[in-house]
Amino acid sequence: MTQAKAYSHGKKYGPSDKTRKILCTNSGDAYDYAYHIDKGPHAQTREVACKDPEFAYNYAKYIDKKPRNDTREAACRNPEFAYLYAKDIDKCPRKETREAVCINLKLAFNYAKYIDKEPREETRKVFCQKPNWAYKYALEIDKGPHKDTREAACKESQWSFKYAENVDKGPREETRKVACRVPERAYNYAKDIDKESREDTRKVACKDSRCAYLYAIYVDKEPRDDTREAACESPFNAYAYALEVDQCPRDDTREAACRGPKMAYLYAENVDKCPRDDTRKAACVAPEWAYAYAKYVDKCPREDTRKAACVDPESAYFYARSIDKCFHQKTWNAIRKTEYAEEYRKIINNMEKEKII
């Protein structure tokens, strides 16, 4: 008798040792026989179903409808079904299911949280293998600091900082030391956890120009030579330092800002608040900032800013319209073969008419 015929016979006439034996060749068929034909447990179908963790779990849940050592042991060969067995069938923690689940950190975490519902040395030890999971265990299972989870979290800067912020909720030498491997976290540790300036956090923050500027404005809340020097590694941060920390011009911040044409223009407009040869020269590296310098800082035309603006037709057009306010051969040469030529003629004609009127 084939399996198909055995199944049809069983469905029509009920279970028998003969059809059961034919269909109990694999876990899935054994489970189906128990569910659809026996409509209850049988030692033979259970034994075959238990060769596969998934069918062992299903057998316990839908056929036995209670836990047994054999179905549990079979389910525990797979962490997913060990977890489901504990949750849906045992409905309580057991050493066997816990050990089986703990080879999968995500399932182990859910086991600790929803089945154990309390911290245990065994599960904590498992999570301390990974810094991120050690932090998560401390936060959600221990719900407080523990020497082991802190030590594990301190293997990486990111989790050391988070541990200090959300678990310890305060500074400690261990977390600070590890967090300070990264300038941004050294700054954030000082601002959000220490809530005060320290030589060690400042020293690390100063390894990054942006972090040095932020440290000066939000932690030190005053200028210092070391943070200023570090900020001056970047034209933008040098400008920002001068504007918001020093709140006055200095040769060193100006020199650093002048390494970028936009920052040179902004420094002249907002920090120096007057034109200078060095900031103008730096701004003139880029046509748009040469134009902006002429308009908002010099507030008048000059040969050097015009020449720089005329490298770009659009900047030359705006220079003629807003600064020269009259025809100039250099601006015309820059745009006469571009889309701005016709508009240039119109504004120059209008300006001449206004002069006559």
Buried (B, 14 or more C-beta within 10 A) or exposed (E): EEEEEBBEBBEEEEBEEEBBEBBBEBBBBBBBBBBEBBEEBBEBBBBBBBEBBBBBBBBBBEBBEEBBEBBBBBBBBBBBBBBBBBBEBBEEBBEBBBBBBBEBBEBBBBBBBEBBEEBBEBBBEBBBEBBBBBBBBBBEBBEEBBEBBBBBBBBBBBBBBBBBBEBBEEBBEBBBBBBBBBBBBBBBBBBBBBEEBBEBBBBBBBBBBBBBBBBBBBBBEEBBEBBBBBBBBBBBBBBBBBBEBBEEBBEBBBBBBBBBBBBBBBBBBBBBEEBBEBBBBBBBBBBBBBBBBBBBBBEEBBEBBBBBBBBBBBBBBBBBBEBBBEBBEBBBEBBBEBEBBEBBEEBBEEBEEEEEE
